[in-house]
Amino acid sequence: YCAIGSLLYGLLGLFFVKKYLQRYNLSYVAIAIGLTALALGTNMFNYMIHEVSMSHIFSFAVISCHVLLLKKYFDAPSLKTAVLIGLTLGLLILIRPVNGIIIFSYPFLMNGNIFRVKIKDNFNHILIMGIFAILIISIQLIIWKIETGNFLVFSYKNEGFYFNKPQLFNYLFGFKRGAFIYSPVLFFSFAGLFVLWKKNKAELMWLLIFLVLLIYIQASWWSWYYGDGFGERP
């Protein structure tokens, strides 16, 4: 059942990515190539069909849905979409707390200046997003309180982040688990940075801020290669 579930969530995530890309009026060929590269050219395929007990494929599905909802909301703000954004944000944080750094990608995803305008004009909706995210997260906190007497339980004993010693090079290029070594197709995605440099430098700045933060945090985990697996699963 876990294997079937992992496969279905992987396909569901790809479906959300497809719907997201279609909102940019890309050709079917371009979308098909992108989805194929993502599903078969990265280590995602391994976590869809082999190491199915890992949480990362489920993160992929929920994050893809969350990003699609963000795009939908900023194209046409609505209370319903705001609620769904809050629910998916809470869920993706429950799956892996570090997923919460996705909020730093919002300015890039929503084009900096437009993002600020939308926040100002729809502040009530933003509050609703936060409330529903907290409600979802509180489910786990209440369960912990009932079972252990504490609202917060840290299961990674003697493990944590070493922010003063991030293994950046190993995380990206190390032969043990390096992201670009095991998923070289990622190199092609960076070609978009040069296109973005010519098109919108403000968007590029927000994207780089998010990418640097993302890589820095993940490379700071005490085990930068994240144990058993294929490539950098985070």
C-alpha positions, 0 to 999 in steps of 0.5 A: 500500500505504501508503494502504491501510495508513493507512486500515486502521490508522485503522479499527483505532484506531476499533475499539479506541476503540469497545471502550474506550467500551463498557466504560463501558456507553455507548449505541450512539448515544453511541458512534457519535456520538463515533466519527463526530466523531473520524473526520470532525470532526477532521483525523484523516480527512486522515491516514487517506486523504490524507497517509498517510505521516505516522506519526500515524495509526499512533500513534492505532491503537497508543495506542487499543489501549494505552489499551484494554489499560490499562482491561482490566488495571485492571478485571481484572489479568493477566500476559498483559494486562501483557505486551501493555501493555508491548509496545504502550507500547514500540511507540508510543514507537518510532513517535513518542518524544513519545508516551511522555508517555502514561504521565502519563495513567495516574492519570486513566485509572485513577482516581487512588486505584485506580491507586495501589492497583493499582500496589502490589498488582501491582508485579511486573506493572508491572516486566514491563510496563517490561521488555517496553517496553524490549525493544521499544524496544531493537530500534531501538537495536540497529539503529542501533548496527549501522548507525551505531555509535551506539545513539542517532541524532537525525535532526532536525538543528538542530531541537528544542524551545524549552521557554522559548518555547512557542507555546501560543496559536498551537498552539491558536488560530492560523489557520495550524494551530491545533488548535481552528481546524481541528478545532472539534469539540474544543471539545465534548470540553471540556464533559466537564471541567465534568461531571468537576468535579462528579463527581470533582475528583481525576480532573479534576486528573490529566486537567488535569495530563496535558493541560497537559503534552501541550499544553506539550510539543507547542507547544514544538517549534521549528515549532509548526505542524509543517510541511505538513499539515492542522491540528495533526497531533500 
